[in-house]
Amino acid sequence: MRKSIISLLAVLSLTVLLGGVAAAQDRAPEIALAKLQRTCQAASQSGCLAEVVVLTPQGVMELAGSSCRQVRAVAVYALGEMGESRAVELLVILLQDPDRHIRRIAVRALGKIGDPRALEPLAAVLVNDNEDLSVRCAAAWALGGLGDPRAHEALRSAANSPHGRLNRASREAADRLEGAGVNVSSSSL
């Protein structure tokens, strides 16, 4: 998994150096799909993946349910980069995955997609004291990017967390909502 993330970061870094940040953002879905293709090929060679699918949005959603952890992680990441709103329900289900890394990637994907259907599930992750701290911080980031005033209450509540990282992430996300001109005065979930 770390090797996959490191190689993905290397590809993204090279893309940023060659074409600038805007070009890298424009090509992020293409880069994520290329990484997914390589991951599927490697998994197939190791016997982890039974069949390689065509990398259409539907095919990527199928791969997000793979029994191979690496394939599942990269597929979930790719869905977020693609902005695939048809995957919201699947990603919400993956918030219950036993693997905290998959849950964190699903949270980030939901934030990237920006669909309002993710608001309540993300808020539930944020305030869940039993959830891994990195997943909760990712939920704060995702909620701050949704631009929905109803996220403000959960973010402000988490901003009082005794966990410094969560406190900071929630404050920054709430400030981002306020700074974007979102009317948060009468917001509630």
MDAnalysis code that builds the backbone (N, CA, C; Angstrom):
import MDAnalysis as mda
import numpy as np

u = mda.Universe.empty(567, n_residues=189, atom_resindex=np.repeat(np.arange(189), 3), trajectory=True)
u.add_TopologyAttr("name", ["N", "CA", "C"] * 189)
u.add_TopologyAttr("resid", np.arange(1, 190))
u.add_TopologyAttr("resname", ["MET", "ARG", "LYS", "SER", "ILE", "ILE", "SER", "LEU", "LEU", "ALA", "VAL", "LEU", "SER", "LEU", "THR", "VAL", "LEU", "LEU", "GLY", "GLY", "VAL", "ALA", "ALA", "ALA", "GLN", "ASP", "ARG", "ALA", "PRO", "GLU", "ILE", "ALA", "LEU", "ALA", "LYS", "LEU", "GLN", "ARG", "THR", "CYS", "GLN", "ALA", "ALA", "SER", "GLN", "SER", "GLY", "CYS", "LEU", "ALA", "GLU", "VAL", "VAL", "VAL", "LEU", "THR", "PRO", "GLN", "GLY", "VAL", "MET", "GLU", "LEU", "ALA", "GLY", "SER", "SER", "CYS", "ARG", "GLN", "VAL", "ARG", "ALA", "VAL", "ALA", "VAL", "TYR", "ALA", "LEU", "GLY", "GLU", "MET", "GLY", "GLU", "SER", "ARG", "ALA", "VAL", "GLU", "LEU", "LEU", "VAL", "ILE", "LEU", "LEU", "GLN", "ASP", "PRO", "ASP", "ARG", "HIS", "ILE", "ARG", "ARG", "ILE", "ALA", "VAL", "ARG", "ALA", "LEU", "GLY", "LYS", "ILE", "GLY", "ASP", "PRO", "ARG", "ALA", "LEU", "GLU", "PRO", "LEU", "ALA", "ALA", "VAL", "LEU", "VAL", "ASN", "ASP", "ASN", "GLU", "ASP", "LEU", "SER", "VAL", "ARG", "CYS", "ALA", "ALA", "ALA", "TRP", "ALA", "LEU", "GLY", "GLY", "LEU", "GLY", "ASP", "PRO", "ARG", "ALA", "HIS", "GLU", "ALA", "LEU", "ARG", "SER", "ALA", "ALA", "ASN", "SER", "PRO", "HIS", "GLY", "ARG", "LEU", "ASN", "ARG", "ALA", "SER", "ARG", "GLU", "ALA", "ALA", "ASP", "ARG", "LEU", "GLU", "GLY", "ALA", "GLY", "VAL", "ASN", "VAL", "SER", "SER", "SER", "SER", "LEU"])
u.atoms.positions = np.array([
    [0.833, -1.186, 0.000],
    [0.000, 0.000, 0.000],
    [0.879, 1.251, 0.000],
    [1.876, 1.289, 0.884],
    [2.752, 2.456, 0.930],
    [3.468, 2.657, -0.389],
    [3.892, 1.547, -0.982],
    [4.582, 1.611, -2.266],
    [3.665, 2.220, -3.324],
    [2.382, 1.845, -3.301],
    [1.409, 2.389, -4.254],
    [1.229, 3.883, -4.050],
    [1.112, 4.285, -2.798],
    [0.912, 5.699, -2.489],
    [2.151, 6.501, -2.874],
    [3.331, 5.964, -2.575],
    [4.568, 6.667, -2.915],
    [4.702, 6.812, -4.420],
    [4.398, 5.744, -5.176],
    [4.525, 5.856, -6.628],
    [3.475, 6.793, -7.196],
    [2.272, 6.820, -6.601],
    [1.249, 7.760, -7.047],
    [1.695, 9.190, -6.778],
    [2.281, 9.431, -5.620],
    [2.782, 10.766, -5.305],
    [3.913, 11.166, -6.247],
    [4.756, 10.220, -6.611],
    [5.848, 10.515, -7.552],
    [5.286, 10.919, -8.906],
    [4.253, 10.216, -9.367],
    [3.630, 10.569, -10.656],
    [2.995, 11.950, -10.569],
    [2.285, 12.205, -9.465],
    [1.653, 13.518, -9.301],
    [2.697, 14.628, -9.205],
    [3.797, 14.382, -8.494],
    [4.864, 15.381, -8.373],
    [5.482, 15.682, -9.720],
    [5.729, 14.655, -10.499],
    [6.293, 14.848, -11.830],
    [5.328, 15.635, -12.706],
    [4.049, 15.333, -12.618],
    [3.052, 16.048, -13.400],
    [3.018, 17.520, -13.009],
    [3.100, 17.806, -11.723],
    [3.106, 19.188, -11.254],
    [4.335, 19.918, -11.789],
    [5.489, 19.268, -11.729],
    [6.712, 19.895, -12.226],
    [6.643, 20.162, -13.719],
    [6.063, 19.240, -14.469],
    [6.043, 19.383, -15.916],
    [4.956, 20.326, -16.417],
    [3.831, 20.359, -15.767],
    [2.736, 21.135, -16.322],
    [2.054, 22.102, -15.391],
    [2.532, 22.220, -14.194],
    [1.915, 23.137, -13.255],
    [0.765, 22.485, -12.517],
    [0.303, 23.154, -11.494],
    [-0.744, 22.620, -10.629],
    [-2.061, 22.461, -11.375],
    [-2.454, 23.453, -12.166],
    [-3.725, 23.372, -12.883],
    [-3.743, 22.194, -13.841],
    [-2.651, 21.992, -14.541],
    [-2.576, 20.867, -15.471],
    [-2.647, 19.551, -14.715],
    [-2.008, 19.482, -13.561],
    [-2.041, 18.258, -12.757],
    [-3.460, 17.981, -12.280],
    [-4.176, 19.011, -11.869],
    [-5.551, 18.830, -11.422],
    [-6.443, 18.389, -12.573],
    [-6.224, 18.950, -13.756],
    [-7.005, 18.559, -14.923],
    [-6.751, 17.108, -15.304],
    [-5.544, 16.631, -15.072],
    [-5.161, 15.278, -15.459],
    [-5.293, 14.279, -14.308],
    [-5.725, 14.720, -13.140],
    [-5.801, 13.829, -11.982],
    [-6.624, 12.572, -12.248],
    [-7.798, 12.671, -12.894],
    [-8.526, 11.422, -13.170],
    [-7.741, 10.481, -14.085],
    [-7.111, 11.032, -15.090],
    [-6.310, 10.227, -16.024],
    [-5.146, 9.544, -15.300],
    [-4.494, 10.285, -14.439],
    [-3.367, 9.740, -13.674],
    [-3.845, 8.651, -12.718],
    [-4.977, 8.886, -12.047],
    [-5.516, 7.894, -11.117],
    [-5.918, 6.622, -11.852],
    [-6.506, 6.750, -13.040],
    [-6.897, 5.566, -13.803],
    [-5.679, 4.792, -14.299],
    [-4.622, 5.517, -14.686],
    [-3.386, 4.843, -15.108],
    [-2.790, 4.065, -13.934],
    [-2.812, 4.667, -12.761],
    [-2.313, 3.993, -11.556],
    [-3.172, 2.770, -11.238],
    [-4.478, 2.908, -11.406],
    [-5.379, 1.792, -11.151],
    [-5.104, 0.649, -12.138],
    [-4.869, 0.997, -13.384],
    [-4.562, -0.022, -14.380],
    [-3.286, -0.792, -14.009],
    [-2.252, -0.061, -13.600],
    [-1.000, -0.712, -13.195],
    [-1.208, -1.573, -11.944],
    [-1.996, -1.077, -11.011],
    [-2.266, -1.826, -9.781],
    [-3.027, -3.110, -10.094],
    [-4.003, -3.021, -11.004],
    [-4.769, -4.208, -11.393],
    [-3.870, -5.236, -12.071],
    [-2.981, -4.763, -12.939],
    [-2.073, -5.678, -13.619],
    [-1.166, -6.393, -12.610],
    [-0.633, -5.631, -11.669],
    [0.237, -6.229, -10.642],
    [-0.548, -7.209, -9.779],
    [-1.766, -6.850, -9.420],
    [-2.595, -7.732, -8.594],
    [-2.944, -9.005, -9.354],
    [-3.236, -8.860, -10.636],
    [-3.573, -10.008, -11.458],
    [-2.392, -10.978, -11.547],
    [-1.206, -10.428, -11.692],
    [-0.004, -11.269, -11.779],
    [0.277, -11.995, -10.464],
    [-0.121, -11.375, -9.365],
    [0.117, -12.008, -8.065],
    [-1.037, -12.912, -7.643],
    [-2.077, -12.967, -8.478],
    [-3.221, -13.822, -8.175],
    [-4.240, -13.192, -7.256],
    [-4.092, -11.932, -6.965],
    [-5.002, -11.247, -6.037],
    [-6.313, -10.852, -6.704],
    [-6.272, -10.538, -7.966],
    [-7.454, -10.055, -8.668],
    [-7.869, -11.097, -9.692],
    [-9.108, -11.546, -9.651],
    [-9.563, -12.601, -10.540],
    [-9.700, -12.128, -11.986],
    [-10.239, -10.933, -12.179],
    [-10.455, -10.486, -13.552],
    [-10.256, -8.981, -13.632],
    [-9.656, -8.547, -14.714],
    [-9.419, -7.125, -14.944],
    [-10.617, -6.583, -15.697],
    [-11.162, -5.478, -15.247],
    [-12.330, -4.883, -15.885],
    [-11.917, -3.663, -16.692],
    [-12.805, -3.245, -17.584],
    [-12.583, -2.026, -18.351],
    [-12.735, -0.855, -17.383],
    [-11.839, 0.110, -17.475],
    [-11.831, 1.201, -16.498],
    [-12.818, 2.308, -16.854],
    [-14.069, 1.920, -16.961],
    [-15.173, 2.863, -17.063],
    [-15.579, 3.208, -15.637],
    [-16.408, 4.228, -15.437],
    [-16.855, 4.497, -14.057],
    [-17.465, 3.264, -13.386],
    [-18.292, 2.510, -14.127],
    [-18.897, 1.299, -13.554],
    [-17.826, 0.265, -13.209],
    [-16.845, 0.106, -14.085],
    [-15.759, -0.846, -13.838],
    [-14.940, -0.461, -12.618],
    [-14.681, 0.840, -12.458],
    [-13.922, 1.311, -11.295],
    [-14.729, 1.077, -10.021],
    [-16.050, 1.271, -10.102],
    [-16.883, 1.013, -8.922],
    [-16.846, -0.475, -8.563],
    [-16.804, -1.357, -9.563],
    [-16.673, -2.788, -9.284],
    [-15.346, -3.080, -8.591],
    [-14.289, -2.451, -9.067],
    [-12.975, -2.664, -8.468],
    [-12.904, -2.144, -7.029],
    [-13.724, -1.144, -6.698],
    [-13.752, -0.615, -5.327],
    [-14.262, -1.663, -4.343],
    [-14.878, -2.718, -4.856],
    [-15.340, -3.810, -4.011],
    [-14.423, -5.018, -4.058],
    [-13.260, -4.858, -4.654],
    [-12.306, -5.968, -4.806],
    [-11.857, -6.503, -3.447],
    [-11.540, -7.778, -3.430],
    [-10.988, -8.362, -2.203],
    [-9.521, -7.992, -2.038],
    [-8.900, -7.504, -3.104],
    [-7.502, -7.079, -3.050],
    [-7.438, -5.649, -2.495],
    [-6.805, -5.495, -1.361],
    [-6.766, -4.203, -0.660],
    [-6.183, -3.097, -1.523],
    [-5.085, -3.356, -2.217],
    [-4.451, -2.312, -3.028],
    [-5.360, -1.872, -4.161],
    [-5.987, -2.821, -4.816],
    [-6.903, -2.490, -5.913],
    [-8.068, -1.677, -5.374],
    [-8.626, -2.112, -4.251],
    [-9.750, -1.407, -3.644],
    [-9.362, 0.030, -3.300],
    [-8.204, 0.219, -2.703],
    [-7.765, 1.560, -2.294],
    [-7.586, 2.477, -3.499],
    [-6.926, 1.993, -4.536],
    [-6.679, 2.847, -5.704],
    [-7.978, 3.108, -6.460],
    [-8.880, 2.128, -6.497],
    [-10.176, 2.330, -7.156],
    [-10.995, 3.395, -6.428],
    [-11.018, 3.345, -5.115],
    [-11.756, 4.341, -4.332],
    [-11.151, 5.729, -4.564],
    [-9.833, 5.803, -4.556],
    [-9.151, 7.071, -4.839],
    [-9.531, 7.589, -6.229],
    [-9.523, 6.694, -7.211],
    [-9.845, 7.081, -8.593],
    [-11.273, 7.609, -8.703],
    [-12.202, 7.009, -7.979],
    [-13.593, 7.493, -8.014],
    [-13.676, 8.941, -7.546],
    [-12.908, 9.277, -6.518],
    [-12.882, 10.661, -6.057],
    [-12.269, 11.590, -7.077],
    [-11.164, 11.176, -7.680],
    [-10.497, 12.007, -8.683],
    [-11.371, 12.196, -9.909],
    [-12.178, 11.184, -10.230],
    [-13.067, 11.265, -11.376],
    [-14.288, 12.137, -11.071],
    [-14.542, 12.384, -9.781],
    [-15.738, 13.140, -9.402],
    [-17.006, 12.360, -9.705],
    [-16.924, 11.058, -9.554],
    [-17.998, 10.158, -9.971],
    [-19.149, 10.146, -8.956],
    [-20.170, 10.974, -9.207],
    [-21.282, 11.095, -8.258],
    [-22.114, 9.819, -8.167],
    [-22.061, 8.970, -9.197],
    [-22.795, 7.697, -9.117],
    [-22.194, 6.773, -8.071],
    [-21.009, 7.080, -7.592],
    [-20.332, 6.227, -6.614],
    [-20.602, 6.643, -5.173],
    [-21.382, 7.689, -4.951],
    [-21.580, 8.203, -3.586],
    [-22.116, 7.124, -2.656],
    [-23.134, 6.391, -3.077],
    [-23.713, 5.366, -2.200],
    [-22.685, 4.285, -1.860],
    [-21.909, 3.864, -2.845],
    [-20.859, 2.878, -2.608],
    [-19.823, 3.421, -1.634],
    [-19.406, 4.651, -1.825],
    [-18.401, 5.253, -0.948],
    [-18.925, 5.406, 0.475],
    [-20.198, 5.717, 0.620],
    [-20.797, 5.806, 1.960],
    [-20.754, 4.431, 2.633],
    [-21.028, 3.376, 1.880],
    [-20.934, 2.017, 2.430],
    [-19.494, 1.718, 2.863],
    [-18.528, 2.188, 2.056],
    [-17.120, 1.933, 2.376],
    [-16.650, 2.688, 3.621],
    [-17.447, 3.616, 4.123],
    [-17.115, 4.276, 5.390],
    [-17.167, 3.281, 6.549],
    [-17.742, 2.106, 6.305],
    [-17.815, 1.047, 7.317],
    [-16.775, -0.044, 7.078],
    [-15.905, 0.126, 6.085],
    [-14.896, -0.885, 5.773],
    [-14.037, -1.151, 7.009],
    [-13.634, -2.396, 7.232],
    [-12.788, -2.690, 8.396],
    [-11.399, -2.044, 8.324],
    [-10.951, -1.685, 7.138],
    [-9.631, -1.102, 6.945],
    [-9.715, 0.427, 7.049],
    [-9.046, 0.993, 8.034],
    [-9.120, 2.436, 8.246],
    [-8.571, 3.228, 7.059],
    [-7.621, 2.669, 6.340],
    [-7.072, 3.370, 5.169],
    [-8.126, 3.471, 4.070],
    [-8.891, 2.424, 3.879],
    [-9.973, 2.454, 2.885],
    [-11.024, 3.466, 3.322],
    [-11.357, 3.493, 4.617],
    [-12.341, 4.468, 5.109],
    [-11.856, 5.893, 4.867],
    [-10.561, 6.144, 5.130],
    [-10.006, 7.491, 4.942],
    [-10.035, 7.889, 3.466],
    [-9.675, 6.969, 2.600],
    [-9.684, 7.267, 1.164],
    [-11.121, 7.500, 0.695],
    [-12.075, 6.725, 1.217],
    [-13.491, 6.918, 0.861],
    [-13.982, 8.286, 1.317],
    [-13.574, 8.708, 2.506],
    [-13.951, 10.036, 3.004],
    [-13.410, 11.119, 2.078],
    [-12.138, 11.005, 1.709],
    [-11.531, 11.995, 0.808],
    [-12.225, 11.995, -0.557],
    [-12.564, 10.805, -1.049],
    [-13.259, 10.710, -2.339],
    [-14.615, 11.405, -2.265],
    [-15.338, 11.192, -1.174],
    [-16.632, 11.869, -1.008],
    [-16.455, 13.388, -0.975],
    [-15.404, 13.854, -0.328],
    [-15.122, 15.284, -0.302],
    [-14.795, 15.816, -1.681],
    [-14.028, 15.064, -2.466],
    [-13.675, 15.478, -3.826],
    [-14.919, 15.545, -4.714],
    [-15.804, 14.564, -4.553],
    [-17.015, 14.529, -5.372],
    [-17.927, 15.692, -5.008],
    [-18.041, 15.985, -3.721],
    [-18.796, 17.151, -3.269],
    [-20.302, 17.013, -3.343],
    [-20.804, 15.820, -3.322],
    [-22.244, 15.588, -3.407],
    [-22.885, 15.797, -2.035],
    [-23.991, 16.540, -1.971],
    [-24.640, 16.795, -0.671],
    [-25.140, 15.537, 0.034],
    [-25.325, 14.436, -0.693],
    [-25.759, 13.180, -0.048],
    [-24.718, 12.665, 0.934],
    [-23.496, 13.142, 0.818],
    [-22.424, 12.682, 1.702],
    [-22.391, 13.438, 3.023],
    [-23.140, 14.509, 3.137],
    [-23.065, 15.374, 4.319],
    [-23.292, 14.625, 5.628],
    [-24.415, 13.970, 5.767],
    [-24.717, 13.310, 7.042],
    [-23.767, 12.156, 7.353],
    [-23.447, 11.287, 6.376],
    [-22.467, 10.231, 6.682],
    [-21.098, 10.791, 7.086],
    [-20.663, 11.859, 6.434],
    [-19.372, 12.462, 6.789],
    [-19.423, 13.091, 8.176],
    [-20.528, 13.742, 8.497],
    [-20.673, 14.335, 9.829],
    [-20.666, 13.243, 10.897],
    [-21.288, 12.111, 10.596],
    [-21.295, 10.991, 11.554],
    [-19.873, 10.473, 11.789],
    [-19.071, 10.411, 10.731],
    [-17.676, 9.991, 10.877],
    [-16.920, 10.997, 11.743],
    [-17.131, 12.264, 11.471],
    [-16.423, 13.328, 12.190],
    [-16.647, 13.261, 13.697],
    [-17.866, 13.019, 14.117],
    [-18.174, 13.057, 15.552],
    [-18.069, 11.691, 16.236],
    [-17.697, 10.662, 15.489],
    [-17.571, 9.310, 16.049],
    [-16.255, 9.176, 16.812],
    [-16.342, 9.169, 18.121],
    [-15.144, 9.069, 18.969],
    [-14.404, 7.739, 18.795],
    [-15.079, 6.729, 18.269],
    [-14.442, 5.418, 18.079],
    [-13.725, 5.301, 16.735],
    [-13.870, 6.313, 15.887],
    [-13.235, 6.283, 14.570],
    [-11.780, 6.711, 14.689],
    [-10.951, 6.192, 13.798],
    [-9.541, 6.556, 13.734],
    [-9.410, 8.071, 13.529],
    [-8.454, 8.670, 14.195],
    [-8.282, 10.117, 14.147],
    [-8.003, 10.634, 12.730],
    [-7.210, 9.904, 11.950],
    [-6.918, 10.362, 10.586],
    [-8.167, 10.352, 9.718],
    [-9.071, 9.412, 9.950],
    [-10.327, 9.350, 9.202],
    [-11.218, 10.519, 9.606],
    [-11.252, 10.833, 10.882],
    [-12.067, 11.956, 11.359],
    [-11.533, 13.292, 10.825],
    [-10.209, 13.444, 10.780],
    [-9.622, 14.674, 10.221],
    [-9.947, 14.798, 8.736],
    [-9.904, 13.684, 8.025],
    [-10.268, 13.703, 6.608],
    [-11.736, 14.093, 6.441],
    [-12.587, 13.644, 7.370],
    [-14.009, 14.004, 7.313],
    [-14.191, 15.505, 7.516],
    [-13.399, 16.096, 8.397],
    [-13.470, 17.552, 8.592],
    [-13.114, 18.261, 7.284],
    [-12.013, 17.837, 6.660],
    [-11.613, 18.421, 5.376],
    [-12.739, 18.305, 4.353],
    [-13.321, 17.102, 4.244],
    [-14.372, 16.850, 3.262],
    [-15.599, 17.723, 3.522],
    [-15.995, 17.818, 4.782],
    [-17.162, 18.634, 5.126],
    [-16.925, 20.112, 4.825],
    [-15.727, 20.575, 5.089],
    [-15.416, 21.978, 4.804],
    [-15.477, 22.296, 3.324],
    [-15.214, 21.306, 2.501],
    [-15.239, 21.524, 1.062],
    [-16.604, 21.373, 0.430],
    [-17.570, 20.831, 1.161],
    [-18.900, 20.639, 0.585],
    [-19.626, 21.964, 0.350],
    [-19.277, 22.977, 1.138],
    [-19.943, 24.271, 0.971],
    [-21.373, 24.275, 1.473],
    [-21.701, 23.352, 2.333],
    [-23.065, 23.241, 2.865],
    [-23.080, 23.783, 4.290],
    [-23.939, 24.763, 4.572],
    [-23.962, 25.345, 5.918],
    [-24.321, 24.341, 7.013],
    [-24.985, 23.253, 6.660],
    [-25.354, 22.260, 7.671],
    [-24.129, 21.557, 8.254],
    [-23.000, 21.610, 7.576],
    [-21.770, 20.977, 8.078],
    [-21.151, 21.781, 9.213],
    [-21.500, 23.050, 9.300],
    [-20.863, 23.960, 10.261],
    [-21.018, 23.500, 11.706],
    [-22.203, 23.050, 12.071],
    [-22.458, 22.627, 13.460],
    [-21.539, 21.471, 13.864],
    [-21.431, 20.445, 13.003],
    [-20.566, 19.302, 13.313],
    [-19.108, 19.731, 13.372],
    [-18.705, 20.620, 12.468],
    [-17.312, 21.093, 12.449],
    [-16.994, 21.894, 13.702],
    [-17.881, 22.764, 14.109],
    [-17.641, 23.565, 15.319],
    [-17.617, 22.687, 16.565],
    [-18.448, 21.660, 16.580],
    [-18.437, 20.734, 17.707],
    [-17.098, 19.995, 17.779],
    [-16.618, 19.510, 16.634],
    [-15.338, 18.798, 16.597],
    [-14.162, 19.737, 16.844],
    [-14.358, 21.016, 16.617],
    [-13.291, 22.000, 16.860],
    [-12.986, 22.126, 18.348],
    [-13.858, 21.606, 19.185],
    [-13.636, 21.606, 20.631],
    [-13.051, 20.280, 21.115],
    [-12.611, 19.477, 20.190],
    [-12.058, 18.160, 20.513],
    [-10.768, 18.298, 21.318],
    [-10.524, 17.359, 22.212],
    [-9.245, 17.367, 22.938],
    [-8.074, 16.909, 22.054],
    [-8.388, 16.361, 20.880],
    [-7.344, 15.931, 19.944],
    [-6.913, 17.134, 19.112],
    [-5.678, 17.557, 19.289],
    [-5.179, 18.752, 18.614],
    [-5.349, 18.732, 17.110],
    [-5.023, 17.591, 16.476],
    [-5.156, 17.496, 15.016],
    [-6.600, 17.653, 14.571],
    [-7.514, 17.001, 15.260],
    [-8.928, 17.081, 14.897],
    [-9.458, 18.480, 15.175],
    [-9.052, 19.040, 16.295],
    [-9.449, 20.402, 16.647],
    [-9.044, 21.368, 15.532],
    [-7.797, 21.288, 15.124],
    [-7.264, 22.185, 14.083],
    [-7.939, 21.944, 12.726],
    [-8.081, 20.674, 12.336],
    [-8.701, 20.350, 11.042],
    [-10.149, 20.831, 10.995],
    [-10.869, 20.675, 12.081],
    [-12.273, 21.098, 12.136],
    [-12.401, 22.614, 12.118],
    [-11.525, 23.293, 12.859],
    [-11.544, 24.766, 12.844],
    [-11.255, 25.294, 11.451],
    [-10.223, 24.733, 10.812],
    [-9.853, 25.191, 9.470],
    [-10.983, 24.944, 8.472],
    [-11.654, 23.792, 8.582],
    [-12.757, 23.483, 7.674],
    [-13.943, 24.418, 7.912],
    [-14.248, 24.687, 9.179],
    [-15.340, 25.627, 9.494],
    [-14.996, 27.028, 8.998],
    [-13.751, 27.439, 9.171],
    [-13.315, 28.749, 8.678],
    [-13.405, 28.817, 7.158],
    [-13.089, 27.698, 6.499],
    [-13.179, 27.650, 5.043],
    [-14.626, 27.840, 4.583],
    [-15.561, 27.232, 5.301],
    [-16.984, 27.429, 4.990],
    [-17.359, 28.897, 5.133],
    [-16.971, 29.474, 6.267],
    [-17.303, 30.868, 6.526],
    [-16.629, 31.790, 5.517],
    [-15.371, 31.514, 5.180],
    [-14.613, 32.320, 4.235],
    [-15.163, 32.229, 2.819],
    [-15.859, 31.130, 2.511],
    [-16.439, 30.959, 1.173],
    [-17.783, 31.670, 1.056],
    [-18.157, 32.355, 2.113],
    [-19.424, 33.087, 2.069],
    [-20.649, 32.238, 2.343],
    [-20.460, 31.039, 2.897],
    [-21.585, 30.181, 3.225],
    [-22.256, 30.738, 4.469],
    [-23.571, 30.927, 4.398],
    [-24.325, 31.457, 5.527],
    [-24.489, 30.354, 6.561],
    [-23.761, 30.455, 7.662],
    [-23.761, 29.407, 8.680],
    [-24.584, 29.783, 9.898],
    [-25.286, 30.892, 9.865],
    [-25.983, 31.373, 11.060],
    [-27.119, 30.470, 11.492],
    [-27.826, 29.826, 10.571],
    [-28.952, 28.988, 10.977],
    [-28.777, 27.572, 10.446],
    [-27.584, 27.059, 10.580],
    [-27.305, 25.734, 10.027],
    [-27.436, 24.650, 11.084],
    [-28.010, 23.527, 10.674],
    [-28.044, 22.341, 11.536],
    [-28.295, 21.123, 10.666],
    [-27.793, 19.976, 11.139],
    [-27.973, 18.736, 10.376],
    [-29.343, 18.216, 10.563],
])
